[in-house]
């Protein structure tokens, strides 16, 4: 029987970090940039002011706070399917959650100075990863 840490060495870490990096780069950076641009320039345009007011309403804010991490997790699996489809298993999906969390924390730290995601967002990222990665659940025998 192999040691548990030996299983971690066999995971495709390069593909997982590539998928997490591209998912955060293609999904989160434009969203963060557009939101910051809208908040900064909301006094110059009444349309931006109404948009910021709509986005800061409680219901829309809740939907965005719950939906964006799920979409990020699902998009990370989509990118991983394009990068390295043959190595996806239950273990690599869990490692993808870890990679997305690390890349997201790095992105938040570089842009805002501190990691800004919560445990709820980590759980929602996991929901998105395993929702999109459902066809790969049966591959637990390889892990």
N, C-alpha and C positions, 0 to 999 in steps of 0.2 A: 504494500500500500504506500502511495506517495505521501509525502508531507504536504500539509495544506499550503505552505508558502511556495512549494514547487508549482502548484496549480496557478498561482498568481504570475509566476514567471512565464508561463506558457500563453498567457493572454496576449492578444495583438495590440499592445499599448500604443504603438505608433499610429495605427489606423484609428484607434479610439480617440486619441488626442487630436488627430487631424479632423475627424468628424465633429468633435466637440468644438474645436476652434472655428471651423467653417460655419457651424450652426450658430454660434454666438456672433460671429462676424457678420453673417448675412441676415440674421434676424434681430438681434438685440441692439447692435450699433446704430442701424438706421432708426429704430424706434426711439432709442435714447436721444439721438441727435435731433430728430424731428420734434420731440417733446421739449427739449431744451430750447430749440429755436422758437417754438411757439410761445413758450413762457417768457422768453426774453423780449420778444417783439409784439406781445399782445397789446401794448398800449398804442402801437402804430396802426393797427388795423382792427376795425370792429368785427370782422369775420374771425380773426384769430382770437379775439377776446371772447366771442361767443363759443368758439371751439374749446378753448381752455376752460371756460365755465361748464361746458357740457362734460368734458373729460374729468373734471373735478367733482361732478355730482356723485352722490353716494352709490347709486346703482351701477352706473357706467364704470366708476372706479373699482367697484367690487368685481365686476365681470372682467375687467382688464387685469386686475391683480390675480384672479384665478385662471384666466384663459391664457395669458402670455407664457407662464411657466409650462403649462401642459403643451402648448404649441411648440415651445422650445425643445422639450423632450421628444416629442413626435418628430420634429424636424431633424433632430440629431440622429435618430434612427434612420430616417430617410437618407441623410447624407452618408451614414455608415453603410447603408445598402449600396450606395454608389461607389464608395471607397473600397470596401472589402466585405462583400456579401457572404462569402463562404466561411468566415470565422465567427459569425453571429451565433451565440448560444445564450443560455440563461446567465452564465457567468460573465460573458462579455457585455450583456445588457446592464448588469449591476455595475460593472467597471465603467460603462459609458455614463451612468448616472454620476459616478465619482468624477470622471473627467469633465463632464459638463459643469458640475459644481465648482471644480477647481478653476476652470477657464472663466466661468462667470464671476467667481470671486476675484480673479486677477483683473478682469475687465472692469469690475466695479471699483477695485482699488486704484487702478490706473486712471480712470476717469473722474472718480469722485473722492478719492483719498481714503476710503474705507470700504470693506466688503459690505454690501447693502442687502444681501438676501437673507431670508429667514428660513426656519425649519419648515414652515408651511410651503414655501416655494420649492424647497428640496423635495418634499413629498409630492408636490404637483409635477415636478420634473420627472420623478419616478413614475407617476401615473401616465404621463405622456410617453415615456420610453416604453413602458410595458404595454400600453394600449396599442401603439404602432408596432411594437415588436411581438405581438401575439402569435404570429405564425412560427416564431422561433422558440416558443415555450417547450415544445416537444423535444427539443434538442438537449434536454438536461442530462441525457446519458453520456454526452461527450464531456460534460463538465464534471 
